[in-house]
Amino acid sequence: DAEVGYTFNDNISLVAGAQNLFDETPDKNPWAGIVGSEYPATSPMGFNGGFWYARGIYSF
């Protein structure tokens, strides 16, 4: 995970970040045919891949 931001002045900031930055997927579940899920539910990185975002902040 990573996040960077920049504050332009007291009112305006921009932030960009990512969760699972390198889009890793867990090892496949060897019991997938029995339990019905391709990836283990306990994987720390999840099975949906990467998530990237940007956020703009304006304060009054």
Residue frames as qw, qx, qy, qz and C-alpha x, y, z in Angstrom:
[[0.000, 0.889, 0.458, 0.000, 0.00, 0.00, 0.00],
 [0.420, -0.057, 0.025, 0.906, 1.16, 3.54, -0.71],
 [0.056, 0.896, 0.438, 0.040, -0.23, 7.06, -0.56],
 [0.417, -0.045, 0.014, 0.908, 1.28, 10.42, -1.49],
 [0.031, 0.875, 0.482, -0.022, -0.19, 13.86, -1.18],
 [0.373, 0.162, 0.027, 0.913, 0.59, 17.48, -1.87],
 [0.085, -0.798, -0.481, 0.353, -0.85, 20.54, -0.15],
 [0.400, 0.576, 0.252, 0.666, -0.99, 23.56, -2.45],
 [0.062, -0.462, 0.215, -0.858, -2.13, 26.03, 0.20],
 [0.245, -0.073, 0.701, -0.665, -4.26, 26.10, 3.37],
 [0.664, 0.236, 0.230, -0.671, -7.38, 25.14, 1.36],
 [0.827, 0.422, -0.218, -0.301, -6.38, 22.73, -1.42],
 [0.388, -0.462, 0.796, 0.056, -4.73, 19.29, -1.25],
 [0.800, 0.310, -0.372, -0.355, -4.42, 16.38, -3.69],
 [0.526, -0.390, 0.745, -0.127, -3.79, 12.77, -2.68],
 [0.772, 0.316, -0.447, -0.323, -3.13, 9.66, -4.79],
 [0.401, -0.438, 0.773, -0.225, -2.63, 6.14, -3.54],
 [0.687, 0.163, -0.626, -0.330, -2.98, 2.43, -4.06],
 [0.713, -0.327, 0.546, -0.295, -3.89, -0.69, -2.14],
 [0.839, 0.069, 0.504, 0.194, -2.12, -3.83, -3.37],
 [0.083, 0.805, -0.266, -0.523, 0.12, -1.54, -5.41],
 [0.002, -0.429, 0.800, 0.420, 1.71, -4.28, -7.54],
 [0.759, 0.146, -0.182, -0.608, -1.59, -6.05, -8.28],
 [0.094, 0.272, -0.954, 0.084, -0.55, -9.34, -6.68],
 [0.808, -0.202, -0.206, -0.513, -2.91, -12.26, -6.27],
 [0.578, -0.467, 0.633, -0.215, -2.54, -15.04, -3.70],
 [0.023, 0.205, -0.953, -0.222, -1.58, -18.60, -4.55],
 [0.635, -0.128, -0.441, -0.621, -4.53, -20.58, -5.82],
 [0.644, -0.306, 0.507, -0.485, -6.45, -22.64, -3.30],
 [0.132, 0.232, -0.942, -0.202, -5.59, -26.35, -3.76],
 [0.151, 0.312, 0.897, -0.274, -9.04, -27.23, -2.35],
 [0.258, 0.197, -0.134, -0.937, -10.96, -24.93, -4.72],
 [0.438, -0.087, -0.743, -0.498, -13.06, -27.78, -6.13],
 [0.388, -0.359, -0.817, 0.232, -14.24, -28.72, -2.65],
 [0.173, -0.504, -0.454, 0.714, -14.68, -25.36, -0.91],
 [0.309, 0.779, 0.526, 0.147, -15.78, -23.38, -3.97],
 [0.003, 0.978, -0.071, -0.194, -13.31, -20.49, -3.86],
 [0.770, 0.546, -0.159, 0.290, -10.34, -20.11, -6.19],
 [0.302, 0.533, -0.458, 0.645, -8.26, -18.17, -3.63],
 [0.443, -0.320, -0.713, 0.440, -7.97, -18.60, 0.15],
 [0.210, -0.868, -0.350, -0.282, -10.21, -16.24, 2.14],
 [0.605, -0.731, -0.046, 0.312, -7.38, -15.52, 4.59],
 [0.664, 0.318, 0.116, 0.667, -4.97, -14.03, 2.06],
 [0.294, -0.588, -0.205, 0.725, -3.46, -10.70, 3.20],
 [0.078, -0.223, 0.365, 0.901, -3.66, -9.14, -0.26],
 [0.585, 0.440, 0.331, -0.595, -7.18, -10.16, -1.25],
 [0.552, 0.153, 0.746, 0.340, -8.19, -11.66, -4.57],
 [0.369, 0.846, 0.362, -0.128, -9.59, -8.58, -6.33],
 [0.635, 0.405, 0.106, 0.649, -6.19, -7.25, -7.39],
 [0.330, -0.068, -0.173, 0.926, -5.00, -3.66, -7.09],
 [0.030, -0.863, -0.505, -0.015, -7.07, -0.63, -6.18],
 [0.395, 0.052, 0.011, 0.917, -5.84, 2.86, -7.12],
 [0.070, -0.850, -0.521, 0.043, -7.42, 6.15, -6.17],
 [0.282, 0.262, -0.036, 0.922, -7.08, 9.93, -6.26],
 [0.249, -0.756, -0.573, 0.198, -8.66, 12.41, -3.88],
 [0.190, 0.484, 0.016, 0.854, -9.00, 16.18, -4.00],
 [0.372, -0.597, -0.585, 0.404, -9.59, 18.10, -0.77],
 [0.079, 0.537, 0.087, 0.835, -10.91, 21.63, -0.50],
 [0.345, -0.477, -0.633, 0.503, -11.36, 23.21, 2.92],
 [0.014, -0.832, -0.309, -0.461, -13.49, 26.29, 3.51]]
